[in-house]
Amino acid sequence: MPLTVYKRGAVYHYAGTISGRRLRGSTGTADKITAERIAAKKEADEWKRHLDGPEAVLTFAKASILYRAAGKETRFLTKLEDYWKDTLIRDIKPGGIRQSAVDIYPEATGATRNRQVIVPTQAVINHCHEMEMCPPIRVKRFAFERKIKSPVTAEWLDAFCAHATRPDIAALAIFMFATGCRISEARNLEWDDIDFKARSILIRKTKNKRQRVPHMPQRLLVALANLPRDRRPFAVPYTTAREAWEASVKAAGIKPLTFHSCRHGFATALLRDGVDVKTAAWLGGWESVQLFMSTYVHAIQDPRLTDRLFDTPQPQPKTDSK
Protein backbone atom coordinates (compact mmCIF):
# COMPACT_ATOMS: atom_id res chain seq x y z
CA MET A 1 0.00 0.00 0.00
CA PRO A 2 1.37 3.50 -0.84
CA LEU A 3 2.57 5.81 1.88
CA THR A 4 -0.14 7.84 3.59
CA VAL A 5 0.26 10.71 6.00
CA TYR A 6 -1.47 11.15 9.33
CA LYS A 7 -1.14 13.64 12.11
CA ARG A 8 0.28 12.63 15.45
CA GLY A 9 0.72 15.40 17.90
CA ALA A 10 1.84 18.60 16.18
CA VAL A 11 3.44 17.01 13.07
CA TYR A 12 2.49 14.61 10.30
CA HIS A 13 3.90 11.08 10.00
CA TYR A 14 3.90 8.64 7.08
CA ALA A 15 3.29 4.90 6.97
CA GLY A 16 2.81 2.21 4.33
CA THR A 17 4.36 -0.77 2.56
CA ILE A 18 6.56 -0.45 -0.53
CA SER A 19 7.63 -3.63 -2.33
CA GLY A 20 6.99 -5.71 0.77
CA ARG A 21 8.93 -3.41 3.09
CA ARG A 22 7.08 -1.63 5.89
CA LEU A 23 7.99 2.07 6.15
CA ARG A 24 7.01 4.59 8.77
CA GLY A 25 8.43 7.82 10.15
CA SER A 26 7.97 11.50 10.85
CA THR A 27 7.85 14.14 8.13
CA GLY A 28 8.93 16.76 10.64
CA THR A 29 6.29 19.26 9.51
CA ALA A 30 2.85 20.37 10.65
CA ASP A 31 1.84 21.35 7.11
CA LYS A 32 -0.14 18.57 5.43
CA ILE A 33 0.77 19.51 1.84
CA THR A 34 4.47 19.57 2.67
CA ALA A 35 4.07 16.29 4.55
CA GLU A 36 2.47 14.64 1.51
CA ARG A 37 5.34 15.82 -0.70
CA ILE A 38 7.87 14.41 1.74
CA ALA A 39 6.01 11.09 1.85
CA ALA A 40 5.82 10.97 -1.95
CA LYS A 41 9.57 11.54 -2.26
CA LYS A 42 10.24 8.87 0.36
CA GLU A 43 8.07 6.46 -1.62
CA ALA A 44 9.82 7.30 -4.90
CA ASP A 45 13.26 6.90 -3.31
CA GLU A 46 12.26 3.51 -1.92
CA TRP A 47 11.05 2.26 -5.29
CA LYS A 48 14.23 3.50 -6.96
CA ARG A 49 16.38 1.83 -4.33
CA HIS A 50 14.45 -1.40 -4.79
CA LEU A 51 14.51 -1.36 -8.60
CA ASP A 52 17.82 0.28 -9.40
CA GLY A 53 19.87 0.29 -6.21
CA PRO A 54 22.25 -2.30 -4.71
CA GLU A 55 19.35 -4.53 -3.69
CA ALA A 56 18.49 -5.11 -7.36
CA VAL A 57 21.84 -6.81 -8.05
CA LEU A 58 23.06 -7.98 -4.65
CA THR A 59 23.33 -11.78 -4.62
CA PHE A 60 24.15 -14.04 -1.71
CA ALA A 61 27.47 -14.86 -3.36
CA LYS A 62 28.42 -11.16 -3.46
CA ALA A 63 27.13 -10.59 0.05
CA SER A 64 29.23 -13.50 1.31
CA ILE A 65 32.36 -12.06 -0.35
CA LEU A 66 31.77 -8.76 1.47
CA TYR A 67 31.22 -10.62 4.73
CA ARG A 68 34.45 -12.57 4.35
CA ALA A 69 36.37 -9.43 3.40
CA ALA A 70 35.24 -7.84 6.68
CA GLY A 71 37.02 -10.59 8.60
CA LYS A 72 33.86 -12.21 9.94
CA GLU A 73 33.48 -15.82 11.09
CA THR A 74 33.41 -18.04 7.96
CA ARG A 75 33.32 -21.56 9.39
CA PHE A 76 29.84 -22.46 8.08
CA LEU A 77 29.69 -20.28 4.97
CA THR A 78 30.77 -22.76 2.28
CA LYS A 79 27.59 -24.85 2.36
CA LEU A 80 25.44 -21.73 2.46
CA GLU A 81 27.24 -20.29 -0.56
CA ASP A 82 26.73 -23.55 -2.47
CA TYR A 83 23.02 -23.52 -1.58
CA TRP A 84 22.11 -19.92 -2.38
CA LYS A 85 24.73 -19.18 -5.07
CA ASP A 86 23.51 -16.20 -7.14
CA THR A 87 20.10 -15.87 -5.50
CA LEU A 88 19.26 -12.20 -4.98
CA ILE A 89 19.27 -11.17 -1.35
CA ARG A 90 15.87 -9.53 -1.79
CA ASP A 91 14.44 -12.94 -2.78
CA ILE A 92 15.74 -14.68 0.35
CA LYS A 93 12.95 -14.71 2.93
CA PRO A 94 12.88 -15.97 6.53
CA GLY A 95 10.87 -19.05 5.58
CA GLY A 96 13.33 -19.87 2.82
CA ILE A 97 16.23 -19.66 5.24
CA ARG A 98 14.51 -22.09 7.61
CA GLN A 99 13.88 -24.45 4.70
CA SER A 100 17.52 -24.20 3.64
CA ALA A 101 18.52 -25.41 7.10
CA VAL A 102 16.38 -28.52 6.65
CA ASP A 103 17.71 -29.08 3.12
CA ILE A 104 21.37 -28.69 4.07
CA TYR A 105 21.17 -30.60 7.37
CA PRO A 106 18.21 -33.00 7.07
CA GLU A 107 19.25 -35.11 10.06
CA ALA A 108 20.53 -32.32 12.30
CA THR A 109 19.06 -31.00 15.52
CA GLY A 110 17.40 -27.63 15.81
CA ALA A 111 20.47 -26.31 17.63
CA THR A 112 22.76 -27.30 14.76
CA ARG A 113 20.44 -25.78 12.15
CA ASN A 114 20.33 -22.55 14.14
CA ARG A 115 24.09 -22.39 14.63
CA GLN A 116 25.22 -23.50 11.17
CA VAL A 117 22.51 -22.04 8.92
CA ILE A 118 20.18 -19.47 10.42
CA VAL A 119 22.75 -17.49 12.40
CA PRO A 120 25.40 -17.21 9.64
CA THR A 121 22.85 -16.59 6.85
CA GLN A 122 21.25 -13.83 8.87
CA ALA A 123 24.69 -12.44 9.71
CA VAL A 124 25.67 -12.19 6.03
CA ILE A 125 22.48 -10.37 5.08
CA ASN A 126 22.51 -8.05 8.08
CA HIS A 127 26.14 -7.17 7.40
CA CYS A 128 25.05 -5.86 4.00
CA HIS A 129 22.21 -4.02 5.70
CA GLU A 130 24.79 -2.21 7.84
CA MET A 131 26.42 -1.16 4.55
CA GLU A 132 23.00 0.20 3.43
CA MET A 133 22.71 -2.34 0.63
CA CYS A 134 19.56 -4.20 1.69
CA PRO A 135 16.92 -4.37 4.45
CA PRO A 136 17.72 -6.33 7.63
CA ILE A 137 16.27 -9.77 8.20
CA ARG A 138 15.09 -11.69 11.26
CA VAL A 139 14.57 -15.44 11.24
CA LYS A 140 12.74 -17.54 13.81
CA ARG A 141 15.03 -20.10 15.39
CA PHE A 142 14.29 -23.84 15.51
CA ALA A 143 13.23 -25.19 18.87
CA PHE A 144 15.64 -27.61 20.51
CA GLU A 145 16.31 -29.33 23.79
CA ARG A 146 19.06 -27.49 25.60
CA LYS A 147 21.69 -29.97 26.80
CA ILE A 148 23.86 -29.37 29.81
CA LYS A 149 27.50 -29.15 28.71
CA SER A 150 30.12 -30.69 30.98
CA PRO A 151 32.91 -28.30 31.98
CA VAL A 152 36.61 -29.05 31.60
CA THR A 153 38.28 -29.58 34.97
CA ALA A 154 41.92 -29.22 35.94
CA GLU A 155 42.19 -33.03 36.17
CA TRP A 156 40.70 -33.46 32.69
CA LEU A 157 43.11 -30.84 31.35
CA ASP A 158 46.12 -32.59 32.90
CA ALA A 159 45.19 -35.90 31.27
CA PHE A 160 44.49 -34.23 27.93
CA CYS A 161 47.83 -32.41 27.85
CA ALA A 162 49.75 -35.54 28.86
CA HIS A 163 48.39 -37.36 25.79
CA ALA A 164 48.04 -34.46 23.33
CA THR A 165 49.06 -35.44 19.81
CA ARG A 166 50.42 -31.94 19.11
CA PRO A 167 52.01 -29.38 21.45
CA ASP A 168 49.92 -26.54 20.01
CA ILE A 169 46.72 -28.48 20.78
CA ALA A 170 47.81 -28.91 24.40
CA ALA A 171 48.61 -25.19 24.56
CA LEU A 172 45.25 -24.43 22.98
CA ALA A 173 43.40 -26.32 25.71
CA ILE A 174 45.40 -24.55 28.44
CA PHE A 175 44.79 -21.18 26.76
CA MET A 176 41.00 -21.58 26.55
CA PHE A 177 40.70 -22.97 30.08
CA ALA A 178 42.92 -20.23 31.58
CA THR A 179 41.32 -17.29 29.76
CA GLY A 180 37.76 -18.41 29.00
CA CYS A 181 38.33 -17.64 25.32
CA ARG A 182 36.31 -19.17 22.50
CA ILE A 183 38.00 -21.23 19.79
CA SER A 184 37.49 -18.39 17.27
CA GLU A 185 39.21 -15.93 19.62
CA ALA A 186 42.10 -18.35 20.14
CA ARG A 187 42.61 -18.90 16.41
CA ASN A 188 42.73 -15.14 15.78
CA LEU A 189 45.46 -14.58 18.39
CA GLU A 190 48.66 -12.90 17.14
CA TRP A 191 52.07 -13.02 18.78
CA ASP A 192 52.00 -9.22 19.07
CA ASP A 193 48.92 -9.60 21.28
CA ILE A 194 50.91 -11.51 23.91
CA ASP A 195 52.92 -9.58 26.51
CA PHE A 196 55.06 -12.13 28.32
CA LYS A 197 56.60 -9.50 30.61
CA ALA A 198 53.25 -8.16 31.80
CA ARG A 199 51.75 -11.66 31.65
CA SER A 200 48.74 -10.40 29.73
CA ILE A 201 47.01 -11.20 26.44
CA LEU A 202 45.02 -8.80 24.27
CA ILE A 203 41.91 -10.47 22.84
CA ARG A 204 40.89 -8.29 19.89
CA LYS A 205 38.21 -10.13 17.93
CA THR A 206 35.63 -11.05 20.55
CA LYS A 207 32.06 -12.12 19.96
CA ASN A 208 30.66 -8.94 21.53
CA LYS A 209 33.21 -6.72 19.69
CA ARG A 210 34.80 -5.58 22.96
CA GLN A 211 38.49 -6.13 23.54
CA ARG A 212 39.63 -7.62 26.81
CA VAL A 213 42.99 -8.35 28.40
CA PRO A 214 43.02 -11.60 30.41
CA HIS A 215 45.87 -12.48 32.74
CA MET A 216 48.38 -15.19 31.76
CA PRO A 217 48.86 -17.79 34.53
CA GLN A 218 52.33 -19.34 34.74
CA ARG A 219 51.26 -22.62 33.14
CA LEU A 220 49.86 -20.79 30.13
CA LEU A 221 52.96 -18.59 29.87
CA VAL A 222 55.18 -21.67 29.63
CA ALA A 223 52.91 -23.38 27.10
CA LEU A 224 52.85 -20.33 24.81
CA ALA A 225 56.57 -19.65 25.18
CA ASN A 226 57.38 -23.13 23.89
CA LEU A 227 55.38 -22.76 20.66
CA PRO A 228 57.20 -21.93 17.38
CA ARG A 229 56.97 -18.31 16.17
CA ASP A 230 56.77 -18.97 12.42
CA ARG A 231 52.98 -18.53 12.47
CA ARG A 232 50.19 -17.44 14.78
CA PRO A 233 50.01 -19.49 18.00
CA PHE A 234 46.84 -21.34 17.00
CA ALA A 235 46.69 -20.84 13.23
CA VAL A 236 45.99 -24.52 12.54
CA PRO A 237 42.85 -25.02 10.39
CA TYR A 238 39.71 -25.64 12.41
CA THR A 239 39.14 -29.17 11.04
CA THR A 240 42.75 -30.14 11.76
CA ALA A 241 42.50 -28.77 15.28
CA ARG A 242 39.29 -30.67 15.95
CA GLU A 243 40.76 -33.94 14.65
CA ALA A 244 43.87 -33.51 16.81
CA TRP A 245 41.65 -32.62 19.78
CA GLU A 246 39.52 -35.74 19.39
CA ALA A 247 42.61 -37.92 18.92
CA SER A 248 44.10 -36.52 22.13
CA VAL A 249 40.89 -37.21 24.05
CA LYS A 250 40.86 -40.78 22.78
CA ALA A 251 44.52 -41.32 23.64
CA ALA A 252 43.95 -40.03 27.17
CA GLY A 253 40.86 -42.20 27.66
CA ILE A 254 38.90 -39.28 29.09
CA LYS A 255 35.36 -37.98 28.63
CA PRO A 256 34.87 -36.41 25.17
CA LEU A 257 34.55 -32.66 25.72
CA THR A 258 34.53 -29.88 23.13
CA PHE A 259 36.58 -26.73 22.69
CA HIS A 260 33.78 -24.73 24.28
CA SER A 261 33.80 -26.95 27.36
CA CYS A 262 36.99 -25.09 28.33
CA ARG A 263 34.98 -21.86 28.59
CA HIS A 264 32.46 -23.68 30.77
CA GLY A 265 35.34 -24.97 32.87
CA PHE A 266 36.80 -21.48 33.26
CA ALA A 267 33.51 -20.17 34.66
CA THR A 268 32.81 -23.15 36.89
CA ALA A 269 36.34 -23.33 38.35
CA LEU A 270 36.37 -19.64 39.28
CA LEU A 271 33.01 -19.81 41.03
CA ARG A 272 33.90 -22.95 42.94
CA ASP A 273 37.11 -21.24 44.05
CA GLY A 274 35.07 -18.47 45.64
CA VAL A 275 35.21 -15.76 42.96
CA ASP A 276 31.95 -13.81 42.94
CA VAL A 277 29.62 -14.08 39.94
CA LYS A 278 30.06 -10.54 38.63
CA THR A 279 33.84 -10.75 38.74
CA ALA A 280 33.91 -14.17 37.08
CA ALA A 281 31.64 -12.90 34.28
CA TRP A 282 33.88 -9.86 33.78
CA LEU A 283 37.04 -11.98 33.67
CA GLY A 284 35.55 -14.14 30.91
CA GLY A 285 34.11 -11.29 28.88
CA TRP A 286 30.42 -12.04 29.51
CA GLU A 287 28.26 -8.92 29.17
CA SER A 288 25.21 -10.51 30.77
CA VAL A 289 25.49 -11.98 34.25
CA GLN A 290 22.11 -13.64 33.66
CA LEU A 291 23.43 -15.46 30.56
CA PHE A 292 26.56 -16.37 32.47
CA MET A 293 24.56 -17.91 35.29
CA SER A 294 22.01 -19.74 33.12
CA THR A 295 24.46 -21.18 30.58
CA TYR A 296 27.93 -21.48 32.06
CA VAL A 297 27.50 -22.14 35.76
CA HIS A 298 27.42 -25.84 36.57
CA ALA A 299 26.25 -27.50 39.76
CA ILE A 300 28.45 -29.94 41.60
CA GLN A 301 26.55 -33.12 40.84
CA ASP A 302 27.16 -35.03 44.05
CA PRO A 303 24.05 -35.90 46.11
CA ARG A 304 26.25 -36.64 49.12
CA LEU A 305 26.82 -32.91 49.58
CA THR A 306 23.72 -32.82 51.78
CA ASP A 307 25.83 -34.53 54.45
CA ARG A 308 27.25 -31.07 55.06
CA LEU A 309 23.91 -30.01 56.50
CA PHE A 310 24.86 -31.87 59.66
CA ASP A 311 28.61 -31.20 59.59
CA THR A 312 28.27 -27.66 60.93
CA PRO A 313 29.63 -27.52 64.47
CA GLN A 314 26.79 -27.08 66.93
CA PRO A 315 27.06 -24.33 69.57
CA GLN A 316 28.02 -25.73 72.95
CA PRO A 317 25.95 -24.84 76.02
CA LYS A 318 27.63 -22.49 78.45
CA THR A 319 28.92 -24.18 81.61
CA ASP A 320 29.08 -22.71 85.06
CA SER A 321 32.74 -22.06 85.92
CA LYS A 322 32.03 -22.15 89.63
N, C-alpha and C positions, 0 to 999 in steps of 0.2 A: 504494500500500500504506500502511496506517495507520502512525503512529509507534510504534516499539517501543523499549524501553529495554535497554541492555546495560552491563555494568560494564567500565570501563577504568581501571585503577589503583585508586584509592580511591573514586572517585565514579562515578555512573551517567551515561550519555549517551543521547541519543535520535537516531533516524534513521528516514527514511521518505520517501514521496512523497505530497504532497497536491495534487490538481488539477494534476498534471503538474509540480509544482515540488518539487525535491529539498531536503529539510530535514535538518539535522543540527546537534547542539550538545551542550553539557554541561548537566545539570540542576543541578549544583553541590551535590549531596547524595549521601551514601553509603547512604541509606535507600531501599530499592527501592520501597516503597509511595508515599513522597513523590515519588520520581522518576517513577513512573507517573502521578501526579496532575499533575505539572508538564508531562509530555509530552502528556497529554490536553488540558490547557488550551492548550498551544501549538498542537495540532491544531485545536481549536475556534476559536481566534483566527485561524488561517490560513484556515479555511473561511469564517469571517465576513468576513474581509478580501476574499477572492476573490468572495464572493457579494454582499456589501453595501457593500464599501468602494469607494475611488476606482477601483480596477481594473475594477469592474463597469460603470462609465459613462465611463471615460476613452477617448476616441476619438483617432485620429491628428490630426484637425483641432484638437481642444482641446489636445493635447500640443504641436502646432506653434505655437499661439498663445502658450503658456507659454514655449516656446523662444525665440520672437521677442521676447517681452517682457523676457527676460533679456539681451537685447543680443547674442545669438549670431550666428554667420555664417549668412546667409539666402540666399546666392546660388543654391543649387540646390533650395530648398524648394518653389517653386511647382509644379513637375511632380510632386513627391512628394505634395503636398497634393491635387492633382487626381486622383492615382492611388488613394490610400488613402481620402480623404474621411472618412466617418464610421465607418470600420472600427475596432472596438475594439482597443486596444493589446494586450490579452491574446490576441487572435486573430491577431496578426501574428507569424509564426514566422520563424526564420532562412531556411528554404527559400523561404518566400514573398517575403522581401526579395530574395533572389538572383533569383527569377523576375521580380520587379518591375523589376529592372535590365535584364533581357533585353527585357521588354515595352516599357519606356520608351525604351531605346536599343538597338534591334535590330541596328544596324550598328556599334555602338561597340566599342572595344577593352576588354579587361579592366580596364585602368588607369582608363579613363573611367567605367566602371560602378562601380568601387570608389570613385572620388573623388566622383562626382555622385549616387550612389544609396546604396550600402552605408554609407559613412562618415556622411553627413548623417542617414539614417534611423536608424541606430544611435545617433547623437548625440541626436536628439530623444527617443527612448525612454529612453536612459540619463540624460538630464536629468531626466525625470519620476521615474526611479528614485531619483535623488539627493534628490528632494522626497518620497520615500517613498510614491509613488503607484502603482508597479508594479515588477515584478522587472526586473533588468538583462537585456540581451540581447547575445550575441556572434554575429557572422556571419562565416563563412569568406569570405575575399576571393577574387576571380577571379585566376587566374594570368595573367601578361602578360610580354611581353618588355621588359625595362628598357632604355630608350633613353638614350644619353649626350646630355645637354643641352649646347649650346654656351654658354660664358659671354660676357657683354658685356665688351668691352674699351674702353679709353679712346678708341681710334680710332673704334670703332663708335659710342660715345656722342657724340663730337664731330660725326660725320656726322648722326646722328639729330637732335641739337639744332639743327643748322644748317638742317634741313628740317622741323622740327616744325610741324605745322599749328596748334598752340595753345601758348601760353607755359606753361600749367600742365602740359601733357603733357611738355614739355621738362624742366620743374622736377621732375616726377614721376620721370623717368628718372634724373636726377642724384641725387635723394633716395634712391632705392632702391639705386643703385650705390654711393653714398657711405656709406650706413648699413647695408646688407645687409637692409633691411626688406622684408617681404612686401607685396603690393598691399593686402591687408586692413588691415595696420598703417598703411600710408600713408593710406588713405582714412578712417581713424578719427582722424587727427591733428587736433588743435585748435591754434589760434593760441596759447592759453595754455600749451601744451606746449613752445613754442619760446622759448628764452632767447638772444636775439641777442647780448647783452653777454657771457654766459659761453660762447657758441658751443656750446650743448648742446641736445639735444632729448629730451624725455621720451616714451618709447614705452610707453603704458599697456596697451593691449589686445594682448598678444602671444599667440602660439599656445600657449606653455607656461605662460601666466598669470603670468609673472614680468616686472616692469617692468625696463627698461634705459634707459640714458642715453647714446646715441652722441654722439660729437663732430661738430661741424658744420664741415667744411672750407670755405675761403673761397668756392669756386665754388658750393657749396650755399647758403651764407649769402646771396650775391648773388641767386641764383635765387629763393629764398624771399622775400627782401625786396622783390622786384619784382612779387610776386603781389598781387592785390586782397584787401582784408580784409573784404569783405562776406559771406564764407562761409568754411567750412573750406578749408585750402589745396588739398586734393584731394578735394573733395566731389562731383565729377562722377560721374554714374551709371556703374557698371562697364561696361555695354555701350557707352556713349558714349566712355569712356576707351579701351576696346579698339579701337573703330573709328578713333579719332584716332591711336592708336598704330600701327595697321596702315597707315593713310594716310601717316604720317610715314616709316615704313620704306620704303614704296613710293616716296615722293618722293625719299628719299635714295639709293635704289638699292642698299641694303645687305642683308645676310643677314637674313631674317625671324627675329627672336628674340622671346621672350615677356617679360612682366613679370618672371617668376621668374628669367629669365636674368641679370637684374641682381644677384640674390642670389648666383648662381653666380659672376658676375664679381667681386663683392666679395671672396669667399673666395679665388678664384684669384689675383687681383691682389695681395692681401696676402701670400700665400705666396710668390709669385714675387719679391716685393720683400724677402724675407728675414724676414718676421714668422713666429715659430714657430707650430706648429699649435695649441697650447693657447690662446695669446693670440688668434689669429685666430678660433677658435671662440667665445671669450668675447666678443670685440668684436661678433660677429654674433648673439649670443644663442643659440648652439647648446649644449644641455645635454650632448649626447653627442659626444665627440671622434671616436668610431668612426663615427657617422652622418655627421659632418662630412667625414671622410676618404673614406668610401665613396660619398657622394652628391655632394658639392660641390667636391671637389678634382679638377682637370682636368690631365691631362698636356699638356706642350707637344708637339704632334704634328708634329715635324720630325725625320725620320730622319737628317738631316745632323748632328745634335747629337753623334753618335758621333765626329765629327772631333776633338772636344775631348779624346778619349782620348789623342791624340798631340800635343796643343797644350801639355801641361804641360812647363815648362822642365826639362830633364834636368840633374842635378847634374854639375858640371864636375870632372874629375880635378884633384887638387892638383898644382901644379908646383913644382919645386925652385927656390927663389929664388937659390940660389948659382950 
